Amino acid sequence: MLNPGVRRRAIPNAVWNIAGQVVPLIVGVVTLPALIRTVGLDRFGFISLVWVLVGYASVFDFGIGRALIRTVSAQLARGNETGARLSAQAGLFYLGLFGLCIGGVLAAAGPWLIGSVMKVPPDLQGEARVAMVLLGASLPLVMLTTGYAGTLSAHQHFRELNLIRIVMGIASYVGPLAVALWVNRLEAIVGFVLMMRVLATLAHAWACSRRCGFRLQAALPQPEYARELFTLGGWMAVSNLVSPMLSYLDRLLLGALVPMRAVAFYSTPFDLISKAMILPYSIMAAAFPRASAVETGSAAARQMLSDSVRRLFVLMFPLLFSFVALARPALGWWLGDEFAQRSAPVLQILAIGILFNALAQGPAMLIQAAGEPRWMAKMHLVELPVFVGLLWLLTTHFGIVGTAAASALRNSIDAVIVLTLARRGVARGHTLGRGVVLPAALAAALFAAGVWASNWLQGLAVLVPGLGVFAAVAWTHLLQPAERTRLLGLVRGQRS
């Protein structure tokens, strides 16, 4: 039976996770146009790569960050506070060590990367070399912050974690703009990023000390906790390493395949549309404890799989359809005509891939809850070389539009495979039925119509009636009677 405390905390935790992502996003939407105008497209393209490397350290932690959360949570569930502390100690030790090694390699390889790999304009290469050294110096702090954040997550202190995330997220947008208005050079901007990483690490360390009673000590971790950290989940650690690489490899490779200014035309719509994943991530994280208590192959497992896909489709399609239909006029209003022309097709293609990615979150959550992470890991290992080849081929032939197509195609295939694995291995039965055929066909038709909208009038002419038709079809074909009753109750201000 599900712990009532876990159930009560699931919704507040999800809300805090959403706030930690949405608030910085709003600030970014407001400040990005001014930052691009101030630093120029070439510098902004480099800054985009810095954000990728700093913001997604899980690419480099070899699964230790996720394993730390699991091990500390397991020790706390057993009431072993000492074990939880020693597990966290081991995790932070290795994360800091990895950060030092990878940061040193990045700093040493900076001149070669700038001169031979990245397409940095000659007049910016001097700035970029210094910036790479500063970026390398920040990676140990980034990795330590990942460990502290994992410790706070394991202790269920999402409020403190996301308050820090909100402050640092806002600073990551406002700070570079303030620095660029004063000194418009890459080393100054990346130097500010390094300073913020120091403050972020100290803030997370203070929160862990205050709320978890944990302080990092300069001592080797005990062997048994180190072994548990490296062996826990086995295949899960592989998946946790490869999955972020699949998600962010497109932007990292772009620096070598296209001019630096083109990276900005891709990374900006990618960062914008990927924020839509906040919703499925938060909802599935809240559903995970209940899914863990469901027996594999049961009617409840089949129902949970069907419900997750249907509900995520109903929730995510209107949002992503809006992005597709209004991409060109909205980007033109926000960032200017050049961005609208270059980035709108990228945003529209990526939106299709994000829809498939969102639908895959329910099946993926059930697979993880069933204790079968090796399925996901094997899938990701097979996908990685295929995606690299596809990414290279489409980008070299079609530029950033080809990059977006490779990403969307990978997400689509990934969703189909994950759904198949969940149906056969967890639900063990047919769950979606024929009722999804009409909504899926309608969604494809509406996406196709939205792609051709080039101004506000055309976009709204497609969006408004399209949403109305989709709502009617979803009401009759996707929502179950009990769900329709609850929605009507909410509309009428009543509790179902």
Residue, then its C-alpha position, 0 to 999 in steps of 0.5 A: m500500500l502506498n505511503p500516505g505521506v508520499r501521496r500527500r507530498a507528490i503534488p507539492n513536489a511536482v508544483w515546486n519542480i514546475a516552478g523551478q523550471v518555469v520561473p527562469l523560463i519566463v525571465g529567459v523569454v524576456t531577457l534573451p532578445a536583449l542579450i542577443r542584440t548586445v552580444g551578437l549571434d556569434r557570441f550568443g552561439f558560444i554562450s548557448l554551448v556553455w549553457v548546455l555544458v553547465g546546465y546538463a552535467s548529468v552527461f558527465d556524471f556516469g550515472i552517479g548523480r541518479a545513483l546517489i538519489r537512489t542509494v540515499s533514498a534507500q538508506l533513509a527508507r530503512g531508517n539508516e541516517t548514517g548510511a544515507r550520509l555515507s552514501a551521499q559522501a561517496g557520491l559527492f567524492y566521485l562527482g567532484l573527482f569526475g568534475l576535476c578530471i573532465g574540467g582539466v581535459l576541457a581546459a587543456a583541449g580548449p585551444w584545439l577545440i576552438g581552433s580546429v573543431m568549433k567554427v568560432p570566428p577568428d576575431l572571437q577565438g582569443e576570447a573563446r580560449v580563455a572562456m574554455v579554461l574558465l568553463g573547465a574550472s567550473l565543472p567540478l563545482v557543477m558536479l558537486t552541485t549535482g550531488y548536493a541537489g541529489t541529496l536534497s531530492a532524496h530527503q524530499h526537500f524540493r522546496e529548498l532545492n527549487l528556490i535555489r534553482i529559481v535564483m540561479g536560473i534567473a541569474s543565468y539569464v540576467g547575469p550575462l546580459a548585465v556583464a555584456l552591457w559592461v564588458n562584451r567579451l566571452e571570458a567576462i561572461v563565462g567568468f560570471v558563470l564560474m562565479m555563479r557556480v561557486l555561489a550555487t555550490l555554496a547554497h546547495a551545501w548550506a541547504c544540505s547542512r541545514r535540512c539534511g544534516f550533511r556536510l562534505q568531508a575531505a575523506l575517502p568514501q567507505p568501500e561498501y558505499a562506493r561499491e553500492l553506488f557504482t553497482l546500483g541499477g547497473w543498466m540504469a547507470v548506463s541509461n542515465l549516461v547515454s540518455p542525456m547524451l542523446s538529448y543534447l548531442d545535437r547542440l554539441l555537434l552543431g558547433a563542429l558542423v555549422p557556423m557558430r551563429a547557426v547554433a543560436f538559431y537552433s539552440t534557442p527554439f530547442d531550449l524554448i520547446s523543450k521546456a514543455m517537457i516540464l509538465p510530463y516530467s513532473i506528472m510522471a515523477a508524482a505518479f512513480p510511487r503509485a506505479s512502484a506498487v502496481e503488479t506487473g501484468s495486472a489490470a492496474a498496470r494496463q490501465m495505468l499505461s493506457d491512462s498515462v498515454r491518453r492523458l499526456f496526449v490530451l494535455m500536450f497536444p494543444l500546447l505543442f500545436s500552438f507552438v507549431a501554428l504560431a512559430r513564425p509570427a511569435l518568433g518574429w515578434w520576440l527575436g526579429d525577422e531573421f530568427a523567425q525565418r531561420s528558427a521557425p522550421v526548427l521549432q515546428i519540427l522539434a515540437i513534433g518530436i517533443l510530443f512523441n517524447a512526452l507520450a513516452q514518459g508514461p511507459a518509461m516511468l512504468i518500466q523504471a517502476a517495474g525494476e527493468p532499467r536494462w530495457m531502456a539502457k539497451m535501447h539507448l545504447v543501440e540508438l546512440p551510434v544510429f543517432v550520431g550517424l543520422l544527425w551527421l548525415l541530415t545536418t551536413h545536407f540540410g543544416i539546422v533543419g536536418t538537425a531538428a529532423a534527426s532529433a524529432l525522428r529519434n524521439s518518435i522511434d524512441a516513443v514507439i519502442v518504449l511503448t512496445l516494451a511497456r505493453r509487452g513487459v509491464a502491461r502485458g496486453h493490448t491497452l490503447g485500442r482503436g479509439v486513438v486512431l481518429p485523434a492521432a490522424l486529426a493531430a497529424a493533419l492539424f500539425a501539417a496545417g499549422v506548419w504553413a501559417s506564416n503570420w498571426l492571422q493565418g496562425l490563429a485561423v488554423l489554431v482556434p478552430g483546430l483546438g476546438v475540433f481536437a477538444a471535441v474529438a478528445w472529449t468523445h474518443l479519449l476521455q473516459p466517462a469518469e474523467r469527463t464527470r470530473l472535468l465538468g465538476l471542475v468547470r462548475g466549481q464542484r468536487s467530483 
